[in-house]
């Protein structure tokens, strides 16, 4: 066994996994989370088009938590091979709600994008976690 194969896990193991991070509710953290998300999409060999949708959804959910939440914001991404599941949690028990933004509104479209891009999304019973799931096409990992 070569030293490289002894250190690196098999490629199949790299294509699934869990990533979690907690951060202060600082708007500057959103850009960092986008970069981290892109890195994990590459690590997990997620197809580029899907990875871009996931990056945008993570950005919208984290932005909502930073702007409307309370306390620490947590992101958890889980890749099972066939699905990607995203959860963003903060301490605000008021659930995120999809609303219609007027044409001239500068904000209010985040959950519309989450709804349009993800396979499914929702809010936990306690209201503190907003989640979204994506189907990963077979052979796409």
Secondary structure, 3 states (H helix, E strand, C coil): CCHHHHHCCCHHHHCCEEEEEEECCCCHHHHHHHHHHHHHHHHCCCCHHHHHHHHHHHHHHHHHHHHHCCCCEEEEEEECCCEEEEEEECCCCCCCCCCCCCCCCCCCCHHHHHHHHCCEEEECCCCCEEEEEEECCCCCC
